[in-house]
Amino acid sequence: MEENSEEKKGFQRWYDKDPVLRDALELLRLSAPDDRKEAQDYIFKLQEEVAADVIERIYEMVTQYAGKGNRWYDNDPVMLRAVEVLRHADPKTQRIAALKILQSLETKKEL
């Protein structure tokens, strides 16, 4: 049993490498579905910066995992697509998006 718990401790998600990105996605995960819309729309604008072949892989992944995966965003096909676009963006774009997401969700909390 200890080996499994040690393995889990060492597991990192792709967005854990950047604390801002990690916090943005965690806040997004905890947000109400209606509050996620603005973040999703912004992330989809990033598609212009992600190569066409990557977009094709994203659509294949969405088809494969939508509603079947264990990640918090797997059950929402729109959020799954948005997070996958973000995952394939370059680190600078990810950080800019994360800051925008945090700003957007924090503003909604204040209202």
N, C-alpha and C positions, 0 to 999 in steps of 0.2 A: 504494500500500500504506500509506503513512504516514497518509493521511486516514482509513482504516478503523481503524487503531490509535488515532488521536486521538479518533475517535468513540467507540470502546470505553472509552477513559479517562474520557470525559465522561458515560458512561452510569451512571445511578443507578437501583437498584431501589427500589421504594416503601418498603422498610424501612431503606434506607441513611441516611435523614434523621435517624434517632434512633440514636445509637451503642449504646444498651442493647438496643433492639429488634434492631438488626443483629447484635449479639453473640449474643443469644438464639437467633435463627434460624440463625445459623452453627453454634452449638453443637448445636442440634436437628438440623441437617443432618448433622453428623458423628457423631451418636449412633446407637447400635444401635436397630433397630426396636422392640425390647421396651422400651427406655428412653424411647421417644417416647410411649408409651401415656398416661402421666399428663399430659403436656403437651397431648396431643390432647384428653383428657377435659376438662381445664381450659378450653381454648380453646372447646370446644363449649358450655360453660356461658355463654360470652359471647353466644351467639345471642339470649338474652333482651334484650340491649342493642342488638342490631342490628335495624334495621327489617325487616319482613316482605318488602318488595319487594327489598331487598338480598339476603336469603336466597334468594329465587327466582332472582336473577341468579347467585348462587353455585352453585346446583344446575345451572343451565344451563351455566356455565363448567366445572364438574366433568365434566359429560357431554361437553362439547366437547373438553376438553384431557386428560382422564385417559388416561395411557399414551401420549400423542402429543406432549406439549410438551417443551421443552428444560430447564425448571427442575427443580431437584433433587427437588421434591415432586410433580411431575406424574405420576410413575409409581406413586404410592401414593394411591388415591382418598380414603382417610380423611385422610391428611396434606394432600392438596390442598384438601379441604373445610375442614379446620381452619385452614390458612394463609389461605385466602380469607376466612373469618369474621374472622380477626384483621386482615386488610388493610382490611376495611370498617368496623372499629370506630373509635371516635374516638381521637385521639392519647393521651389520658389512659388510656383502657382498654388501648390497645396497650402503653403503658409498664408498667402494672401487670402485664399478662400476661407481658411480657418478663422482668420481675424474678422473677415466679413460675416461669417456665420455667427461667431461669438457676439459681435456687435448687434446683429439683427435679433438674435434670441434674447440678449440682455435688454434691448429696447422693449421687446414684447413683454418681458417680465415686469418692467417698470410701469407699464400701462395699467 
